[in-house]
């Protein structure tokens, strides 16, 4: 099957990981991506935008190069083994299943529609979403549950930039079966953005796009990095994790509250529990706080290393309660970082 590497060794083997990504022979054709792209295009056509035909290509991340109609899809989604490797090495997959891939595709299609018809030049677009020329701030500080924005991708992503606000609004509008009018009733600003999207997209109808450029930013055939280089482990700053976190960890594992019964099961290693829940913690912390997965993963792994160093253990029968405490701790730390730039302000 094109796009799957059935003759290569597993990607956990050193030989495969050291091979240049461009030499892996990855394509969209014949993979799970092909029918999902077809489904997306059918959704767009049913919505009334019939002349826009974007180019889809594999790259290192999701995106649409500015002023193009070329949609980049992460290369690791073209092969299940690569997706599994990405989950292990990066800690988070943007497109972990078919419905999630469609979620990201709808968002990126929003960017393509915006560029294709230069919607951001409309004064009403600017009034509702903000200036298209506003600088991007990767370290944006979202306001969870703000009623000014729709909710689509995790991390309150609409709040990053006016362009992302539009793409998220478009994605909610496009999603089949989503009753956005009822969902956002009582949210006047978010609902107004959706109604604007609905009105503008109906007006587009059979209009030809104003922009047809479809050149990629970085095609997978140009990625010289190996998998090992691509997943090179980032290092936190020297003072990023304060020593006081040791005390918070002890509170989670040595004082889980007031259990109803005396512990009777053998103690278990705290570090093993933290590592076991790493993926779920990283994903859910991002969804509800906006703390980016790359930073959340470093935080969770730091906590596991400190639990190892402190030789923390816990009674097995209190595990559920301790997982709640651990989740609450990491959430509180993540919220501090998002709003103050440090875990312990």
N, C-alpha and C positions, 0 to 999 in steps of 0.2 A: 504494500500500500504506500503510495507516495506520501512523504512527510513523516512516516514512521521508519525508524532505523532498525529493522529487524535483523540485519546482519552484523551490526556493530556490537561490541562488548557492552555490558551494563555501564551506565554513566557513573556508577560508584567506583569503577575501575580507573586506575591512574591513566592508562593509555587513552581512554575516551575523554577524560576530563582535560587532558592536556592538548587535545586536538582543537584547532581553530573552529570557532562556531560557524564561520562561513563555509567550512568544509563538511558540515554535517548533512548537507543535502536537504535542508528543510524547505518545505513548500506548503502552501495552503491547500492545494488540490489533494483530494483524497483523505483529508483529515476531518475531524469533528467540526472544524471551523467552516468548511465549505457549506454545509446545509444551514448553519447558523447565520452566515452572511446572507444566504438566499432568503431566510426567514426575515431578517432585518429589512432587506430591500422590498420584500412583499408588504411589510408593515408600513414602510414609507410611502409606497405606491398607493396602498389603501387609504392612507392619510391625505392623499391628494398631491404629493410632490412626485411628479412622474418623469421629469426631465433630468433629474440629478442622478448621475451614475458614478459614484466615487470609485477610486482605485483602492484596493485592499492589499497590504503587503506586510511581511514579517519584519520586525525590528526588535530593539531591546526593551521597549516599553510601549504602553498605549500612548497615542497622540495623533494629532493632525498638524503637519507643518503649516505655519501661518500663510494665509492666502492661497491655500491649495484645497483640493478635494481628495487628498490621499490619506487613508486611514491606516495607521500603524497598529499592529497587533503583536504582543510579546511573543517572541519565537518559542518560548517554552510551552506555549499552549498548542503547538503543532505536534507534540509527541507526548504521550502519557508518562513516559519515563522521565522526560525533561520536566514535566509539571511536578512529578513527585520529588525530583531533585531540587527544584526551585522551592517547594514547600519546606524541604529539610534545611536548605542552605540559607534561604531568605526569611523563612518563618511565616510568610504570608503570600497567598496567591491571589492576584487581582484577576479573577476568572476561574474560581476553584471548581465550578461545575458549569453545565451548559446554560442554565438559566442565569448564572452570574456573568458568563461571557456575553450573553445578550444584553445584560444590564449595562456593561461597559460599552458594547457596540452602539447602543442607543445614545449614550452620552457622547461618544466620538462623532456619531452622525450629526448631533447637534452642532458641533464645531464646523463640520463640513457644510451644513446648510447655512450657517452664519457666514462663512467665507464665500460660498458659492453665490449668494445673493446680496452680500455686503450689508447684512441687516444691521450691523453695528453702526452704520452711517445714518440710520434713521434717528432723528432727534428723540422720538418716543422711546426707542430702545435704550438710549443713553439715560433718559429720565428714569426709566424703570430699573435698569440694571447697573448703571454707572458708566464711567468713562472706559471705553475699550482700550485707551492708551495708558490706563493706570498701571504702574509697575506691578509685576507679580511679587508676592511675598510668600516664599515657601514656608516660612515660619509663622503663618497666619494664626491668629488666636480666635478660634470660633466661639460663638455663643451657643451652647447646646440648647436645642428646642426653641430657637428664635423663630418667631412666626413670620419673619420677613422672607424666609427662604423655603423652598421645597426640600424634601428629603428623598434622596435617590441612592447615590453612592455613599459608602460609610465615611465617617470623619467630618460630617457637616461640610462636605466639599464645595457646596454652592457658595460658601462664604469666603472662599479663597480669593476670587477675582470676579469682576462682572462677566467676563467671558465664560467662566465656569458656572456662574449663576444661570446664564442663558442655557448652556448645554444641559445642566441638570433639569431646568424647567422643561426644555424640549423633550428630554428623556421621559419625564413623568407624563407629559402630554401624549407621547407616542405609545407608551406601554399599553398593550391591548387589555381591555377589561378593567382598567383603572378608572374609577369614578372620581376624577380629581376635583370636580366641582363640589361633591359632598365631602371629600377628604379634607379640602382646604377651605370649606365654608367657615367664616369667622376669622380667617387669616387674610385680611384685605390686601396686603402688599403681595404675598405669595400668590393669592388667587388672581390678582390683577396681572401679574406676570404670565400666568397660565392663560388667561383670557386674551392677552395680547398675542401670545404664541398661537393660540387657536385662530385668531382673526388674521394674523399675517400669513400663516401657512395655508389657509384657505384661499387667500388672495393670490398666492404664488401659482397655484394650479399648474397649468402647462407652460409656464414661463421658462425660457431657456436660462440656465445659470449665467451670471455675469463673469464668473471665474471658472476656468476649466483646467488650470494647471494641476497636474497630479504627480509631480516629481516627489520621490520619497526623501525624508530627512536622512535616514540611515537604514539602508536595506540590509537584511540579514546576510546577504551575499558579500557585504563589505565589512562585516564584523571580524576583525583579526584576532580579538581576544579568545583565549581558551575558556572553557567553563570554569576552571580553577581561578583564572584571572577575573572573570566576570563576577564570581562569587567571593572575591577576596574579602576576608572578614574585616569590617571597620573597627577601629579602636576608639573607645571613649576618651574624652579629655581626662587629664590627670586628676582633676578635682570634681569630675562630673558626679560621682557617687560618693556622698559623704559618709564617714564612719558611723554616724548616728543611725544609719539604716540597720546596723547590727541589732540595736535595741528594738527596732520595730519588728524585725524578724523573730527575735526571741518572744516578743509579745504574741505573735501569731501562733507559734508552735509550742511554746511552753505554758501559755495561759490562754487556752482556747475558749474561755468563758467559764460558765458554771455547769459542767455536765451533770446529768441526773444520776449517773452511776460512777462507781470507781472504775478506772481503767482495768480491763482484764486481758486485752489482746497484746501481743508483743509489739514493741516499739518499731516504727518504720523510719527510714531516712527521709528527712525533710527535703534534701536536695533532689532526691529522685521524684518526689511528688511535684516539685516546682517544674522540673524538666518535662514531666509527663503532661502537664497542663500548659506548657509554653505556647503551643499553637493557638489554643482557644483563648488564652489571655491576650496574646498579641492582637488577634482579630477583633475580639470584643472591646478591648481598650481603645483601639482605633475607631471602631464604629461609634462609641458613645462619648469619647473625649476629644478625638482629633489628634491624639498623640501618634505620630507616624510609626508604622510597623518597624522600620529599621531601628528607631530609638527604643521602642518598647521591647524588642527582642534583646537588645544590649542590656536593658534594665533587668529583665527577667533572668537572663543568664548571669548577670552580676549577683542577683539575689541567690541563685542556685550555688554559685561559687562560694559566697559567704556562708550559706547554710552548711555546705561541705566543710569549710574551714572551722566553723563553730561546732561541728558535729551535732547539729540539731536533729532531734528525733521527736516523734509524736505517737500517741496510741492509735492504732489502726481504726478502732471503732469511732474515733472522733474525726475521721477524715473529711466527711461532708462539711462539718462545721469549720474545719480548718481551711478548706478550699474557699469557703465564703469569706473568711477573714483575709486570706491571701489575695483574693480578687479585690476586696475592698481596699486593701493596702496599696496594691498596684494602681488601682483607679485613682486613689487620692494623690499618689505621687505623680501620676501622669497629668492630672488636672493642674497640679502645682506647676509642672514644667510647661504646659501649654500656656498658662496665664502669667507666669512669673519668670520663665526661662531657667528655673532651677527646681530640683526635686524637693529641697527643704528650704523655702524662702525665709 
